[in-house]
Amino acid sequence: MFGYQGGESDETVARKRSYATEARERWPFLTRFDVTTIHNEQQLATMVRDRLGLRKDQADADVHRWTEGKRF
């Protein structure tokens, strides 16, 4: 999701790094390692749910609102 996949433009890499920074600001419990291991929206929602003790629907909605309009 946030990580470099090879062959991506500098613009894409910069955008993903910016999103990773935004995610860490939005959810301060996320570490640098966390954002490099998250590959999709559902994995992020699961981490948010587990670490904040939210219901699945709450975490899914929160993450979906945050990812809306972003190009990963």
Order of alpha helices (4+ residues) and beta strands (2+ residues): alpha-alpha-alpha-alpha
